[in-house]
Amino acid sequence: MGVELEFTGDQEELRSSVRAVLARECPISLVREVVEKGTTPDGLWARMVELDWPALTISEAHGGIGLGFVELTVVLEELGHVVAPGPLTATAALFAPAVRECGSDEQAARFLGGVAAGSITGTLAFAGEPAVEADSVDEVVVTDGERVVVVPRDQLQVKPIEAFDKSRRLGRVEVHGDVERSRVLERPERLARAVEEATTALAVETVGTCQTIFDTALEYAKQREQFGVPIGSFQAIKHKFADMYVALERARATAYFAAVTIAEDDERRTVATSMAKAAVGDAQRLIAQEGIQIMGGIGYTWEHDMHLYVKRAKSGDALFGTAADHRARIADHLGV
């Protein structure tokens, strides 16, 4: 079975419109304010809700737009480009798929309608693991490996984690009290499908961040001169960029292949997800290292923006399994 990897005109138009909005609404100064002062990007979130981004993949029956997973990943790659803070990724790519896959029709209507309207934000948490945006959302899908429940914020104790990437909040959650029966999702065996969506979404978002690291280093190499010529003219630097470019394009192609297999419910989706996360993990490791080295001393400074992108790429690799974890899963799937 083949899959179509060409973007449609509507998908390219979506990418352009999202990129234009983020250029205005999410400058790197906003990210720095979140990182340095711990502020919450309420204005950015309000704009996303106004533009129906949380509603993108929610069915029309639940008040959403009813587009597919590929459209969501197009948006998430652009969020990765600008390391956008806020709950959109956690809500649209973690919480919503978990409710859609594991919940009954009534449960989906109850929670996904709120996501589409922008009145509910959420995330996904595993027992003993850090959760994305756990301290700033309304609802958390929590699983202990057997049950999957939607827990309201007032029944959670969240212990914030001092994360490497302060543009993305992480925390450990503890559930207090008995969760009402109607919040226990009825199809917990389908959680793995939601996790595949979350994993691929994070992979695509990380591709966007790696692209910005690459672009930032490339622009610097064109401008920075040594011995009277741009450092980008040196053969050693050209080799670095060639390797970075190959790794980036491999990661992008593999991540979008996984997105299409999920959108089409292709039987290869599980392996494709792990291939994507492994490829993106390898790419971020190379691109982050070489991007900083090409920029020399300025790449190590707090004042330069490079560290913000590198930290986001590194955190994306760690969430939902590293490259090594996913290579091991592929090996297990192949029986080797």
C-alpha positions in Angstrom: 0.0 0.0 0.0 1.4 3.4 -0.9 0.9 6.7 0.8 0.7 10.2 -0.7 3.5 12.5 0.6 2.8 15.6 -1.5 1.2 18.5 0.4 -2.1 19.7 -1.1 -2.7 23.4 -2.0 -4.9 23.7 1.1 -2.2 22.3 3.4 0.4 24.7 1.9 -2.0 27.6 2.4 -2.6 26.5 6.0 1.2 26.4 6.6 1.6 29.9 5.1 -1.2 31.4 7.2 0.1 29.8 10.5 3.6 31.0 9.7 2.4 34.5 9.2 0.4 34.5 12.4 3.2 33.2 14.5 5.6 35.7 13.0 3.4 38.4 14.4 2.1 36.8 17.6 5.1 34.7 18.8 8.3 36.6 18.4 11.3 35.2 20.2 11.0 38.0 22.7 7.7 36.4 23.9 9.5 33.1 24.3 12.3 34.8 26.3 9.7 36.4 28.6 8.2 32.9 29.3 11.6 31.4 29.9 13.1 34.2 31.9 10.1 35.4 33.9 7.8 32.4 34.0 4.9 34.3 32.4 2.0 32.5 30.7 1.4 33.3 27.0 -2.3 34.0 27.4 -2.5 36.4 24.5 -0.9 33.9 22.1 -3.3 31.1 23.3 -6.3 33.5 22.9 -5.3 34.2 19.3 -4.9 30.5 18.5 -8.4 29.8 19.9 -9.8 32.7 17.8 -8.3 31.1 14.7 -9.7 27.7 15.6 -6.4 25.9 15.8 -7.4 23.7 18.8 -10.5 22.7 16.8 -8.5 21.7 13.7 -8.8 17.9 14.0 -12.0 17.8 16.2 -14.9 16.4 14.3 -17.6 18.7 13.1 -20.0 16.7 15.2 -18.2 18.0 18.3 -17.9 21.5 17.0 -14.5 21.2 15.3 -13.3 21.8 11.8 -12.8 18.1 11.0 -9.4 18.2 9.3 -6.9 15.3 9.5 -3.7 14.6 11.4 -1.5 15.8 8.6 -3.0 19.2 8.9 -2.3 19.2 12.6 1.4 18.3 12.0 1.7 21.1 9.5 0.7 23.5 12.3 2.9 21.8 14.8 6.0 22.1 12.6 5.4 25.8 12.4 5.1 26.0 16.2 8.4 24.2 16.4 10.0 26.8 14.2 9.3 29.5 16.7 9.4 27.3 19.9 5.9 28.5 20.7 5.0 28.2 24.3 1.5 27.3 25.5 -0.9 24.4 25.6 -1.8 23.8 22.0 0.5 20.8 21.4 -0.5 19.2 24.6 -4.2 19.8 24.0 -4.4 19.0 20.3 -1.8 16.2 20.0 -1.9 14.5 23.4 -5.2 15.1 25.2 -7.6 15.2 22.3 -6.3 11.9 20.6 -6.4 10.1 23.9 -10.1 11.1 24.5 -11.1 10.4 20.9 -9.5 7.0 20.8 -10.3 5.8 24.3 -13.5 7.5 25.1 -17.1 6.6 24.2 -19.1 8.9 21.9 -20.6 10.6 25.0 -17.2 11.1 26.6 -15.8 12.5 23.4 -18.6 14.9 23.0 -18.2 16.0 26.6 -14.5 16.9 26.4 -13.7 17.4 22.7 -16.4 20.0 22.3 -14.6 22.1 25.0 -11.3 21.6 23.2 -12.9 22.8 19.9 -14.3 25.9 21.7 -11.0 26.7 23.4 -12.6 26.3 26.8 -10.7 23.1 27.7 -7.0 22.6 27.6 -5.4 19.2 28.5 -2.5 16.8 28.3 -1.6 13.2 28.7 0.2 11.7 31.8 1.6 8.3 32.5 2.2 7.0 36.0 5.7 7.9 37.1 6.5 10.0 34.0 6.6 13.7 33.5 3.7 15.3 31.7 3.7 18.2 29.3 2.0 21.4 30.5 0.6 19.5 33.5 0.5 22.6 35.7 -1.3 24.8 33.3 -4.2 22.8 31.8 -7.8 22.1 32.8 -7.9 18.4 32.3 -5.4 15.6 32.3 -5.8 12.1 30.8 -4.0 9.9 33.3 -3.2 6.2 32.8 -1.5 3.6 35.1 -1.2 1.1 32.3 -4.7 -0.4 32.9 -7.2 2.4 33.4 -7.4 5.7 31.4 -9.2 8.5 33.2 -9.8 12.2 32.6 -8.9 14.0 35.8 -9.9 17.6 36.5 -7.3 20.0 37.6 -8.7 20.4 41.0 -8.1 16.7 41.7 -4.5 16.8 40.8 -1.4 17.7 42.7 1.2 18.8 40.1 4.9 18.9 41.1 6.7 21.1 38.6 9.9 19.8 37.1 12.9 22.1 36.7 13.1 21.4 33.0 16.0 22.0 30.7 13.6 23.7 28.2 11.7 26.3 30.2 9.5 27.2 27.2 7.7 23.9 27.7 6.4 23.2 31.2 6.7 19.7 32.7 5.3 18.3 35.9 4.5 15.1 37.7 0.9 14.5 38.6 -0.7 12.8 41.6 -4.5 12.1 41.6 -6.3 12.9 44.8 -9.7 11.4 45.6 -12.0 9.2 43.6 -12.5 10.2 40.0 -16.2 10.0 39.0 -17.1 7.0 37.0 -18.2 9.0 33.9 -14.6 10.2 33.6 -13.1 6.6 33.2 -12.6 6.2 29.5 -14.3 3.1 28.1 -11.7 1.9 25.6 -8.3 1.9 27.3 -6.9 -0.7 24.9 -6.8 2.0 22.2 -4.4 4.3 24.1 -1.4 3.0 22.1 -3.0 4.6 19.0 -3.2 8.0 20.7 0.4 7.7 21.9 1.5 7.1 18.3 -0.2 10.4 17.3 1.5 12.2 20.2 4.9 10.8 19.4 4.7 11.7 15.7 3.4 15.1 16.5 6.3 15.8 18.8 8.7 14.5 16.1 7.3 16.9 13.5 7.4 19.8 16.0 11.1 19.0 16.6 11.7 19.0 12.8 10.5 22.6 12.8 12.9 23.5 15.6 15.8 21.8 13.9 15.1 23.8 10.7 15.4 27.0 12.7 18.7 25.9 14.2 20.0 25.1 10.7 18.8 28.4 9.2 20.3 30.4 12.1 23.7 28.7 11.7 23.6 29.1 7.9 22.8 32.8 8.1 25.7 33.2 10.6 28.1 31.3 8.3 27.2 33.6 5.4 27.9 36.8 7.5 30.8 35.8 9.8 34.1 36.4 8.1 37.6 35.0 8.9 40.7 35.8 6.8 38.5 38.1 4.7 35.9 35.6 3.6 32.7 34.2 5.0 33.3 31.1 7.1 30.6 29.4 5.0 33.0 29.3 2.1 35.3 26.9 4.0 35.2 23.3 2.9 34.9 21.9 6.5 31.9 24.2 7.2 30.2 23.1 3.9 30.6 19.5 4.9 28.9 20.2 8.2 25.9 21.9 6.5 25.6 19.0 4.0 25.4 16.5 6.8 23.0 18.6 8.7 20.8 19.1 5.7 20.6 15.4 4.9 19.8 14.5 8.5 17.1 17.2 8.5 15.4 16.2 5.3 15.5 12.5 6.3 13.9 13.4 9.6 11.2 15.5 7.9 10.3 12.9 5.3 10.2 10.1 7.9 8.1 12.2 10.3 5.5 13.1 7.6 5.4 9.5 6.4 4.4 8.5 9.9 1.8 11.3 9.9 0.3 10.0 6.7 0.2 6.4 8.0 -1.7 7.7 11.0 -4.1 9.8 8.9 -4.8 6.8 6.7 -4.8 4.3 9.5 -2.1 2.3 7.6 -1.0 -0.9 9.2 2.6 0.4 9.2 1.8 3.3 11.6 3.4 1.8 14.7 6.8 1.1 13.0 6.6 4.4 11.1 6.1 6.3 14.4 9.2 4.7 15.9 11.2 5.3 12.7 10.2 9.0 12.7 11.1 9.5 16.4 14.5 7.8 15.9 15.3 9.8 12.8 14.3 13.1 14.4 16.3 12.2 17.5 19.4 11.6 15.4 18.8 14.8 13.5 18.5 17.0 16.5 21.6 15.6 18.1 23.7 16.4 15.0 22.1 19.7 14.1 22.2 21.1 17.7 25.8 20.2 18.1 27.0 21.4 14.7 24.8 24.5 14.9 26.4 25.7 18.1 29.9 24.8 17.0 29.6 26.7 13.7 28.6 29.8 15.6 31.6 29.6 17.9 31.5 31.5 21.2 28.4 33.4 20.5 26.4 30.2 20.2 27.1 29.4 23.9 25.8 32.7 25.2 22.5 33.3 27.0 21.9 36.5 25.0 21.9 34.7 21.6 18.6 32.9 20.8 20.3 29.6 19.7 20.1 28.0 23.1 16.3 28.4 23.2 16.0 26.3 20.0 18.5 23.7 21.1 16.8 23.2 24.4 13.4 22.7 22.7 14.9 20.2 20.3 16.5 18.3 23.1 13.3 18.2 25.2 11.4 17.0 22.1 13.8 14.1 21.8 13.3 13.1 25.4 9.5 13.1 25.4 7.7 9.9 24.4 10.9 7.9 23.9 14.4 8.8 22.7 15.9 7.8 19.4 17.5 4.8 21.2 14.2 3.8 22.8 12.5 3.7 19.4 15.2 1.8 17.6 14.8 -0.8 20.3 11.1 -0.9 19.7 11.7 -1.4 16.0 14.1 -4.2 16.7 11.5 -5.9 19.0 8.9 -5.5 16.3 11.2 -7.2 13.8 12.1 -9.9 16.3 15.8 -9.2 16.4 
